[in-house]
C-alpha cells in the first residue's frame, strides 16, 4: 500500500465516522425525523395529514 491509498482509507473512515456522529447529534436534539419511520417527513402521507391538523 502506498501513502496515497492509506490517506484515502483514513479520509473515507473519517467521513463515515463524521456522518454517524452528525446523525447521533440530530437524533439527540430531536431533529432526526418523525415517529413513522420515514426518512423524508415532507413526502410522508402520515406526516402531511398531521401537519394539516
N, CA, C and O of each residue as an XYZ file, in Angstrom:
212
protein
N       0.847     -1.198      0.000
C       0.000      0.000      0.000
C       0.881      1.245      0.000
O       1.887      1.329      0.705
N       0.477      2.174     -0.789
C       1.219      3.421     -0.851
C       0.633      4.415      0.152
O      -0.409      4.163      0.757
N       1.288      5.492      0.309
C       0.821      6.529      1.228
C      -0.501      7.133      0.802
O      -1.317      7.510      1.643
N      -0.715      7.226     -0.506
C      -1.959      7.773     -1.028
C      -3.153      6.889     -0.725
O      -4.236      7.384     -0.411
N      -2.958      5.578     -0.820
C      -4.043      4.647     -0.501
C      -4.403      4.697      0.980
O      -5.578      4.657      1.344
N      -3.397      4.784      1.814
C      -3.636      4.879      3.258
C      -4.370      6.168      3.588
O      -5.291      6.171      4.404
N      -3.965      7.260      2.957
C      -4.635      8.543      3.189
C      -6.091      8.485      2.737
O      -6.971      9.034      3.401
N      -6.347      7.823      1.612
C      -7.714      7.683      1.121
C      -8.568      6.875      2.096
O      -9.720      7.233      2.343
N      -8.036      5.810      2.645
C      -8.756      4.999      3.627
C      -9.044      5.806      4.880
O     -10.142      5.723      5.430
N      -8.082      6.577      5.333
C      -8.268      7.402      6.537
C      -9.340      8.459      6.297
O     -10.174      8.694      7.170
N      -9.332      9.095      5.137
C     -10.326     10.120      4.820
C     -11.720      9.494      4.729
O     -12.687     10.066      5.232
N     -11.830      8.333      4.097
C     -13.123      7.655      3.977
C     -13.651      7.251      5.350
O     -14.838      7.420      5.630
N     -12.787      6.723      6.201
C     -13.200      6.326      7.549
C     -13.621      7.543      8.366
O     -14.593      7.472      9.118
N     -12.911      8.646      8.234
C     -13.266      9.867      8.960
C     -14.617     10.393      8.479
O     -15.400     10.905      9.279
N     -14.894     10.274      7.198
C     -16.181     10.711      6.661
C     -17.316      9.884      7.248
O     -18.338     10.431      7.662
N     -17.140      8.573      7.286
C     -18.173      7.690      7.834
C     -18.404      7.986      9.309
O     -19.551      8.075      9.749
N     -17.345      8.137     10.066
C     -17.475      8.452     11.491
C     -18.151      9.811     11.671
O     -18.968      9.977     12.576
N     -17.825     10.771     10.831
C     -18.455     12.091     10.905
C     -19.949     12.035     10.647
O     -20.723     12.698     11.336
N     -20.360     11.252      9.664
C     -21.785     11.119      9.355
C     -22.520     10.457     10.516
O     -23.617     10.882     10.878
N     -21.922      9.420     11.099
C     -22.550      8.744     12.237
C     -22.712      9.699     13.413
O     -23.771      9.733     14.039
N     -21.694     10.459     13.712
C     -21.772     11.425     14.821
C     -22.807     12.498     14.521
O     -23.566     12.883     15.410
N     -22.853     12.987     13.292
C     -23.828     14.011     12.900
C     -25.247     13.506     13.095
O     -26.096     14.221     13.627
N     -25.513     12.255     12.658
C     -26.858     11.676     12.814
C     -27.208     11.483     14.288
O     -28.362     11.670     14.673
N     -26.243     11.116     15.108
C     -26.492     10.944     16.544
C     -26.834     12.280     17.188
O     -27.729     12.351     18.030
N     -26.135     13.331     16.803
C     -26.417     14.661     17.348
C     -27.815     15.109     16.951
O     -28.550     15.640     17.783
N     -28.196     14.903     15.686
C     -29.539     15.268     15.247
C     -30.597     14.488     16.022
O     -31.627     15.047     16.400
N     -30.351     13.213     16.256
C     -31.313     12.398     16.985
C     -31.437     12.862     18.434
O     -32.538     12.905     18.983
N     -30.312     13.209     19.049
C     -30.349     13.677     20.431
C     -31.050     15.024     20.557
O     -31.672     15.304     21.581
N     -30.957     15.853     19.533
C     -31.636     17.149     19.538
C     -33.103     17.034     19.146
O     -33.844     18.013     19.230
N     -33.528     15.849     18.720
C     -34.911     15.636     18.342
C     -35.224     16.045     16.923
O     -36.388     16.270     16.587
N     -34.204     16.149     16.074
C     -34.407     16.560     14.693
C     -34.082     15.426     13.730
O     -33.663     15.666     12.598
N     -34.273     14.198     14.179
C     -33.869     13.056     13.373
C     -34.972     12.478     12.523
O     -34.769     11.423     11.922
N     -36.107     13.095     12.439
C     -37.202     12.560     11.649
C     -38.437     12.406     12.519
O     -38.484     12.927     13.633
N     -39.420     11.706     12.024
C     -40.669     11.553     12.759
C     -40.825     10.133     13.276
O     -39.964      9.283     13.047
N     -41.911      9.881     13.965
C     -42.147      8.569     14.548
C     -42.609      7.531     13.539
O     -42.625      6.340     13.849
N     -42.981      7.952     12.347
C     -43.498      6.988     11.364
C     -42.376      6.157     10.756
O     -42.648      5.147     10.107
N     -41.137      6.552     10.949
C     -40.014      5.774     10.467
C     -39.526      6.153      9.083
O     -38.574      5.559      8.576
N     -40.165      7.135      8.468
C     -39.714      7.530      7.132
C     -38.487      8.434      7.255
O     -38.218      8.991      8.320
N     -37.770      8.570      6.184
C     -36.575      9.406      6.224
C     -36.862     10.826      5.758
O     -36.102     11.742      6.075
N     -37.943     11.026      5.013
C     -38.271     12.342      4.494
C     -39.710     12.678      4.882
O     -40.650     12.289      4.189
N     -39.878     13.392      5.979
C     -41.218     13.655      6.502
C     -42.030     14.581      5.602
O     -43.257     14.590      5.698
N     -41.406     15.341      4.754
C     -42.171     16.241      3.898
C     -42.948     15.471      2.843
O     -43.970     15.955      2.356
N     -42.483     14.282      2.482
C     -43.168     13.494      1.478
C     -44.024     12.385      2.059
O     -44.657     11.636      1.314
N     -44.052     12.270      3.375
C     -44.767     11.185      4.034
C     -46.249     11.536      4.169
O     -46.588     12.633      4.614
N     -47.128     10.616      3.789
C     -48.564     10.879      3.852
C     -49.040     11.049      5.289
O     -49.872     11.913      5.564
N     -48.529     10.243      6.200
C     -48.990     10.352      7.590
C     -48.516     11.657      8.224
O     -49.232     12.242      9.037
N     -47.330     12.116      7.867
C     -46.840     13.379      8.420
C     -47.566     14.565      7.788
O     -47.795     15.568      8.464
N     -47.929     14.476      6.524
C     -48.648     15.566      5.866
C     -50.036     15.734      6.484
O     -50.509     16.859      6.641
N     -50.692     14.625      6.837
C     -52.017     14.737      7.448
C     -51.921     15.294      8.859
O     -52.836     15.983      9.311
N     -50.833     15.009      9.561
C     -50.650     15.562     10.905
C     -50.429     17.071     10.845
O     -50.907     17.798     11.715
N     -49.710     17.550      9.827
C     -49.412     18.969      9.696
C     -50.673     19.772      9.369
O     -50.794     20.926      9.781
N     -51.607     19.174      8.635
C     -52.842     19.878      8.275
C     -53.732     20.107      9.475
O     -54.486     21.079      9.523
N     -53.645     19.198     10.461
C     -54.478     19.328     11.647
C     -53.935     20.390     12.501
O     -54.489     20.670     13.564
